Amino acid sequence: MGPAYVGDDHPMHIMSFDDLPRVALEFEESVHFGLGKGALNDWENIREEEFRHRIGPKYQAFVASSSHVRHCLMRFHRALYPDLSPEKMLEGHTQHCLAYVRQMVLCSPDLTLEPPDVLSRQWEIDRTGATHVCRDWSAARGVSLDLAARWQQFKTQVYSDL
């Protein structure tokens, strides 16, 4: 018997972690998600439907931890550049995000060994770092987008029946 979606009786994950294929990812500097005005479009276009997952027969709202971290990274960019922010920054929200990202790093530590110069390297010149074995986030994103499409279809049906 599946979850009842009442109280705490719901799945803990939107999909099994074991269903995410492992991929080798060489970390490198990118022109995307940088600092300042030039990166504003990248940070502000993280789509809201990728954060909130509506699941179960009553479409209860949940947020996957990885989406929460991405949201927090966006908040950090806003905190660094408050004049560019589309909304007033709340210090408590940013403090929450700082604590949350720290806890997520502690929860799922990546123990890949990086080059000894990682903290002193000129990243603008030497752009690549260590190769990490990661889970393929695109599979999880696919599930997120599928859930968003189902929620949109449900909302459209409900509102068209009114």
Secondary structure, 3 states (H helix, E strand, C coil): CCCCCECCECCCCCCCHHHCCEEEEEEECCCCCCCCHHHHHHHHCCCHHHCEEEECCCCEEEECHHHHHHHHHHHHHHHHCHHHCCCCCCHHHHHHHHHHHHHHHHHCCCCCCCCCCCCCCCCCCCCEEEEEEEECHHHHHHHHHHHHHHHHHHHHHHHHCC
